[in-house]
Amino acid sequence: MALVADASIVLAWAFEEAFPDAEATLRRIRNEQIVVPTLWWFEIRNVLVLKEGFGRWTPDRTALFLSVLAQLAIRLDGAPQEAAVLDLARRHHLTVYDAAYLELAIRERLPLATLDRALREAARTEAISVIAGNRP
């Protein structure tokens, strides 16, 4: 089985934040495929580099975390349905970035792992199973 995982859940692992749902999702995806929109690649790296700039992270830690991600079964999806993404963003008051994750989950009929409250609510409204739960 596969799932869509947004940047929030993946970055919780990177920064070792105590979100039980993030940890449970990580255990699950070690044996499953993660499907993500292409923007995920940029989001992950952007946050890591920003953390480096604030002195909260190091380039060595970035390299190590990216090497861990490279070992996972991650499929980048570069074919979003533009009209659907825009419609979801408008209807659920999401960023286009978050709507891209939701559109992918809907199109591929996959559960969505996220810590983002608005995205979780939108997914549930669209009858998409949500794996990750609440931030503490």
C-alpha positions in Angstrom: 0.0 0.0 0.0 1.1 3.6 -0.5 0.2 6.9 1.2 0.7 10.6 0.5 2.9 12.3 3.1 3.2 16.1 3.3 6.3 18.0 4.4 4.9 18.6 8.0 5.0 14.9 8.9 8.4 14.3 7.3 10.0 17.3 9.0 8.6 16.2 12.4 10.9 13.2 12.0 13.8 15.4 11.0 13.6 17.6 14.0 12.7 14.7 16.3 9.5 16.4 17.4 7.4 14.3 19.7 4.4 13.8 17.6 3.3 10.2 18.1 1.4 10.1 14.8 4.5 11.2 12.9 6.5 8.3 14.5 3.8 5.8 13.7 3.7 7.0 10.1 7.4 6.7 9.8 7.3 3.1 11.0 4.5 2.4 8.5 6.3 3.8 5.5 9.4 1.9 6.0 7.5 -0.9 4.3 5.2 1.2 2.1 5.6 3.7 -0.7 5.3 7.5 -0.1 3.7 9.4 -3.0 4.4 13.2 -3.0 3.9 16.1 -5.3 7.1 17.4 -6.8 6.9 20.5 -4.6 7.6 18.2 -1.6 11.3 17.9 -2.7 11.7 21.7 -2.5 9.7 22.1 0.7 11.8 19.7 2.6 15.1 21.2 1.5 13.9 24.7 2.0 13.0 24.2 5.6 16.2 22.3 6.3 18.3 25.2 4.8 16.3 27.8 6.7 16.9 25.9 10.0 20.6 26.0 9.1 20.5 29.7 8.6 19.0 30.2 12.1 21.7 28.0 13.6 19.2 25.3 14.6 20.5 22.7 12.2 23.8 22.0 10.4 24.6 21.1 6.8 25.9 17.7 8.1 22.5 17.0 9.7 20.8 18.0 6.4 22.9 15.6 4.4 22.3 12.8 6.9 18.5 13.3 6.9 18.4 13.5 3.1 20.3 10.3 2.9 17.8 8.6 5.2 15.0 9.9 3.0 16.8 8.6 -0.1 16.5 5.1 1.3 12.7 5.3 1.5 10.4 4.4 -1.3 9.3 7.9 -2.4 7.6 8.5 -5.7 7.5 12.1 -6.9 4.3 12.9 -8.8 4.7 15.6 -11.4 1.3 15.5 -13.0 -1.2 17.4 -10.8 -4.6 18.2 -12.2 -4.4 22.0 -12.2 -8.2 22.7 -12.2 -8.7 20.2 -9.3 -5.8 21.7 -7.3 -7.2 25.3 -7.7 -10.7 24.1 -6.9 -9.6 22.4 -3.7 -7.6 25.4 -2.6 -10.6 27.7 -3.1 -13.2 25.4 -1.6 -11.2 24.5 1.5 -9.3 27.8 1.9 -5.9 25.9 1.5 -2.7 27.1 0.1 -2.2 25.8 -3.4 0.7 23.8 -1.9 -1.5 22.0 0.5 -4.2 21.5 -2.1 -1.6 19.7 -4.3 -1.2 17.1 -1.6 -4.9 16.7 -1.3 -5.5 16.5 -5.0 -2.8 13.8 -5.2 -4.5 11.8 -2.4 -7.8 12.1 -4.1 -6.5 11.2 -7.6 -4.5 8.2 -6.4 -7.2 7.2 -3.8 -4.5 7.1 -1.1 -4.6 8.1 2.6 -2.9 11.4 3.6 -0.4 11.8 6.4 -0.2 15.4 7.7 0.1 17.4 10.8 -1.6 20.4 9.2 -5.1 20.9 10.8 -6.7 22.6 7.8 -5.4 20.0 5.4 -6.7 17.2 7.7 -10.1 18.8 7.8 -10.2 19.2 4.0 -9.1 15.6 3.5 -11.9 14.3 5.8 -14.4 16.5 4.0 -13.2 14.9 0.7 -13.6 11.4 2.2 -9.8 10.8 2.3 -8.4 8.8 5.1 -6.1 10.8 7.3 -3.2 9.0 9.0 -1.4 11.6 11.0 -3.3 13.4 13.7 -2.9 16.4 15.9 0.1 18.4 17.0 0.3 18.4 20.8 
